[in-house]
């Protein structure tokens, strides 16, 4: 089973986590694209979706699922998304596709976060994947200097603008052993919109695609 097969298998497993007749939170990325393709056969089960990116919105609308503004939605039972890295504690790095701010907002509004990954994304400690941080354009250099002071090596993702009109810094070499502490610290800096650490609000259910099938792990958060 190659990586794409694993992504499709884990997306198929995620269908079982959906609450029929409810609003569904939908993330962004290649694994989510597999999920949306599969939802084409489940349109009648989905009352509507709240999407974390313009790209996912277009795919959902193309298969006939209404995309709603979060301000008009009272409850999202389940949010399904992928991750660039995830630990067994449900702590994640997200934002490789640049949708981290909206992903974090939809995750915060949802009762359960289902994270689906292939086995290559499972890690013991976060940080091999560069940490994306969305910043207000005028604060790019200020935030970069603060990251250097923390021991990081920030790189401006040139030529990329988020759906919110902001910039991304991708940061290598940060010590993320204390993922919750790092998330709290960086989020407080002026000019930071969102940091791609999802530790304070981590995954509740972790679906991992492997060569032998899909593993399911429920995670208890005691922060």
C-alpha positions in Angstrom: 0.0 0.0 0.0 1.6 3.3 -1.1 1.2 6.6 0.7 -1.8 7.7 -1.5 -3.5 4.4 -0.8 -3.0 4.9 2.9 -4.5 8.4 2.7 -7.5 7.1 0.9 -7.9 4.3 3.4 -7.8 6.6 6.4 -10.2 9.0 4.7 -12.6 6.0 4.2 -12.3 5.2 8.0 -13.0 8.8 8.9 -16.5 8.5 7.3 -17.5 6.4 10.3 -16.8 9.4 12.6 -19.4 11.6 10.9 -22.6 12.5 12.7 -25.4 12.0 10.1 -27.6 15.0 9.6 -25.3 17.4 11.4 -22.9 20.1 10.3 -19.4 18.8 9.5 -16.2 20.6 10.0 -13.8 20.0 7.0 -10.1 20.7 7.0 -7.6 21.1 4.2 -5.0 19.1 2.4 -4.4 16.0 0.3 -5.9 13.5 2.8 -9.0 15.8 3.2 -9.3 15.9 -0.6 -9.7 12.1 -0.5 -12.4 12.5 2.2 -14.3 15.1 0.2 -14.2 12.8 -2.9 -15.8 10.0 -0.7 -18.4 12.4 0.7 -19.8 12.7 -2.8 -21.7 9.4 -2.0 -22.8 10.7 1.4 -24.2 14.1 0.5 -27.6 13.3 1.9 -26.0 12.7 5.3 -24.4 16.1 5.5 -26.6 19.0 6.4 -23.8 21.4 5.6 -20.1 22.0 6.2 -17.9 24.6 7.7 -14.7 24.7 5.7 -11.2 25.7 6.7 -10.0 27.0 3.3 -11.2 28.4 0.0 -9.8 25.3 -1.7 -11.9 22.9 0.4 -14.9 25.1 0.0 -14.7 24.8 -3.8 -14.4 21.0 -3.6 -17.4 20.7 -1.2 -19.6 23.0 -3.3 -18.6 21.0 -6.4 -20.2 17.8 -5.0 -23.3 19.6 -3.7 -22.6 20.1 0.0 -23.6 23.5 1.3 -20.7 25.5 2.9 -21.8 27.6 5.8 -20.3 30.6 7.6 -19.2 29.6 11.1 -21.0 32.6 12.5 -24.3 31.0 11.4 -23.6 27.7 13.0 -24.3 26.8 16.6 -22.7 23.4 16.8 -20.1 21.3 14.9 -20.1 17.8 16.4 -17.0 16.6 14.3 -14.1 18.3 12.6 -12.0 16.1 10.3 -8.6 17.2 9.1 -5.0 16.0 8.5 -1.7 17.0 10.1 1.9 17.5 9.0 3.0 15.8 12.2 1.2 14.3 15.2 2.2 12.6 18.4 0.4 9.9 20.4 -0.8 12.7 22.7 -2.8 14.2 19.8 -0.4 17.2 19.6 0.0 18.3 16.0 1.9 20.6 13.6 -0.4 21.9 10.9 -0.2 24.6 8.3 1.9 23.0 5.5 -0.9 24.1 3.2 -1.2 27.5 4.8 -4.7 27.1 6.2 -3.7 26.9 9.9 -5.7 29.9 11.2 -9.1 28.8 9.8 -8.2 25.2 10.8 -7.6 26.3 14.4 -10.8 28.3 14.5 -13.0 25.4 13.2 -11.2 23.0 15.5 -12.0 25.3 18.5 -15.7 25.4 17.5 -16.0 21.6 17.2 -16.7 19.1 19.9 -14.5 16.4 18.5 -11.4 16.7 16.3 -10.7 13.6 14.1 -7.1 13.7 12.8 -6.3 11.4 9.9 -2.7 10.7 8.8 -0.6 8.2 7.1 2.1 6.5 9.2 4.8 8.8 8.0 3.2 11.7 10.0 3.4 9.9 13.4 6.3 11.2 15.6 7.3 11.0 19.2 8.3 14.7 19.4 7.1 17.5 17.1 9.6 19.6 15.1 11.1 17.7 12.2 8.5 19.4 10.0 9.1 23.2 10.0 6.5 25.0 12.1 4.3 27.3 10.1 3.3 30.6 11.7 0.9 33.0 10.1 1.9 36.7 10.6 0.6 40.1 9.8 2.9 41.3 6.9 4.3 44.3 8.8 5.4 42.0 11.7 7.3 39.5 9.6 10.8 40.6 10.6 9.8 41.3 14.2 8.4 37.9 14.7 11.3 36.3 12.8 13.8 37.9 15.2 11.9 36.6 18.2 11.9 33.1 16.7 15.7 33.3 16.2 16.0 34.3 19.9 14.2 31.1 20.7 16.7 29.1 18.7 14.6 28.7 15.6 15.5 29.2 11.9 12.6 31.0 10.3 12.1 31.1 6.5 9.6 33.4 4.8 7.3 31.4 2.5 7.8 33.8 -0.4 5.1 34.1 -3.0 2.5 32.7 -0.7 -0.4 34.6 0.8 -2.9 33.0 3.1 -6.7 33.1 2.5 -6.7 35.8 5.2 -4.2 38.0 3.3 -1.2 37.3 5.6 2.3 35.7 5.4 3.7 32.4 6.6 7.0 31.9 8.4 8.2 28.2 8.4 10.4 27.6 11.4 13.0 24.9 11.7 15.1 23.8 14.7 12.6 24.9 17.5 12.5 22.9 20.6 8.9 21.7 20.8 9.3 19.2 23.6 6.8 21.3 25.5 4.3 21.9 22.6 1.7 23.5 24.8 4.1 26.0 26.3 5.6 26.8 22.9 2.1 27.4 21.5 1.2 29.7 24.3 4.4 31.7 24.1 4.4 32.3 20.3 0.7 33.0 20.1 1.1 36.0 22.6 3.5 37.8 20.3 2.2 40.9 18.6 1.8 40.3 14.9 1.3 36.5 15.2 -2.1 35.5 13.9 -1.8 31.8 14.6 1.0 29.3 15.2 0.7 25.9 13.6 0.9 24.1 16.9 -2.3 22.3 17.8 -1.5 21.2 21.3 -3.8 23.1 23.6 -6.7 21.8 21.4 -5.3 18.6 20.1 -6.9 15.6 18.3 -9.5 13.6 20.1 -9.4 10.7 17.7 -6.3 9.7 15.7 -6.7 7.6 12.6 -3.4 6.3 11.2 -3.1 4.6 7.8 -0.5 1.9 7.6 0.5 -0.8 5.2 -1.7 -3.2 7.2 -4.8 -1.0 7.5 -6.0 1.9 9.6 -5.5 2.2 13.4 -7.9 4.2 15.6 -6.8 5.8 18.9 -9.0 7.8 21.2 -7.1 10.5 23.2 -7.9 11.8 26.6 -6.8 15.4 27.2 -5.8 16.5 30.7 -4.1 19.8 30.1 
